[in-house]
Structure formats: C-alpha cells, structure tokens
Amino acid sequence: MTLKNKVVVLTGGAGFLGRFVFKKLIEQEVLEQCILVPRSCNFDLKEKENCVEIVRNADIVIHLAAKVGGIGLNREKPGELFYDNLIMGVQLMEEARKAGVEKFVAVGTICAYPKFTPVPFKEEDLWNGYPEETNAPYGLAKKMLLVQAQAYRQQYGFNAIHLLPVNLYGPYDNFDPASSHVIPALIYKIHQAQKEKKNFIEVWGTGTATREFLYVEDAAEAIVMAAEKYNKPEPVNIGSGMEISIKDLVILIAELMNFKGEIRWDPTKPDGQPRRMLDTSRAFQELGFKAKTSFEEGLKRTVEWFLENH
C-alpha cells in the first residue's frame, strides 16, 4: 500500500509519539490536509458518535491514542486505564470496519506480555501467562485490540494489524512526575534535585529490573513502514533489541546530567516486570525495520530537549 493520496486518521497525533508519526507521514508524501488528527477535547473516542465521525472519509486509521502512564498511575487508576483504552480501541475499529476503511493500524504495548516471558520476548509467547500485575489492566485492554483485529480479519476480511512497541522515550515526552514513564521521570527528578541543591535522589524499587527502550522517532518510522507494508494477522514487536537495568539507566542519566549525588533505592516500591526485551526479528523480516538511534545518543537528545523546554 502506498500512502500517497490517502486520507489518514491519526488518533493521538498531537501526542508524544503522534507528532513524530505525523512527520513521517508527510515524508511519505501524505498531504498534510489529508491527515486528520482528532483532538480529545473535541473528539472523545470513548463516545461512539465521535468514532463514527472521524472515520467517515478515512482510507487508513492509525490508532495511537491511549491513556497511559508509569507504575504509579497504573496502581492508582487501573479501572480507568482498562476501560478508557479498551472502549476507545474497540469502538474505533468497529466504526472503521463499518465505514469501509482500507486498513487499521492498532498500536498496542509491551505491557501485554506475560510477567515471566522468556527473554527476548517473541510474539508467539504473548498468550503464555498473565501480565505483570501493576500494568495488567492497561496491557490487557490493548491486547484485546489484537483479538479484535484477528477476529475481524477472519469474519469480515478487514485489514487490521497490531504492533507491540517497547518503552519509548525522546523529546516531547511526558515529564509530569505523577504520570511519566521511567526515563522522563528520572530526568525530571535529577533536574529538581539540582535545582533544589539536594545531594541525593530517591528511586523506586531495587534497580535490578531491566528494560528495553526505543527512540520515539525510530518507533514512528516503524509504524509508518507497517502501515505501508504489513498486512498479516500476527502481531509485530517494535523495539531496539537492547536491554539495560534500571540501576545502570539511573547512572547513565546522572552522568549525562552531571549529577554527582547519591542514588537512594526504595525497595518498598515495586520494580514492575523483572525483565523486558523484545525479539525484533519479525519487524526486520516483514518491514525491513531496524532501530537507527543508539541509546546514548537518544538519551542525550532527550535530556537536551528537556533542559531547553522546561
């Protein structure tokens, strides 16, 4: 599928990932006036009539809109995270199908994987257990969009695909300490300590958990490539294939920000899933996608953007 001359609905298009997907669509010669970015203030996707409205003339829907946050938000609002993400995705895909949309790209989450998945995570392992408890409601809500996509393909011949991106980071991320993910949360925390002239920071957990991170611009490229090239029922991991412990991550960010203070760990707070790293071979085989941005370079750009804009 060529994206040129297509009308694309990009939910979440004004958000962190969305703004980069928007840019990549323009690079693929999608006309700017042919990219519809429904803003939540005008189009609450939890309301069915808004889903009906936005897909009316669409050729492709790329569904990025999500209610999302770090471990703190997942523990505080599991019901909201489950309901909002499920209802938005389910209604939007159903209305896209009814409107005759050519293709639906559902962007899921690595949180859908079982808590104890062999590393690296392979797509075939997705159903071999229950997700890590702190983010299971969010992970399972997004996972249902995979079930829906496969069921709709089988019954209606609807071309819906499902992508599983790893933890993203980069400029324009959410740095609000109440809802941010680990990298922006740490950058914000260190910056505040420096501002307040504190000689220590406190970090949740033990530091032993590992994570994989993908630079947001690389993720956007993979999503647009999948919109063009991928038309199969199986989900596709989108990642960088690297793994770093939270402890090493804190040290690295502290070095980049020239923070010399003490790092105090709070083991009474959860670590989250013990390990996370994706097998990205399917993305390479099917899309030709390989992450371009090294982790240190991506972190450096993220820290620089934060310091310039906050």
Helices and strands as residue ranges (DSSP letters): E 8-11, H 16-27, G 32-34, E 35-36, H 48-54, E 60-63, H 71-76, H 78-98, E 103-107, G 110-112, G 123-125, G 133-135, H 136-156, E 160-165, E 167-169, H 182-195, E 200-204, E 210-211, E 213-215, H 216-229, E 236-238, E 244-245, H 246-256, E 262-266, H 281-287, H 295-309
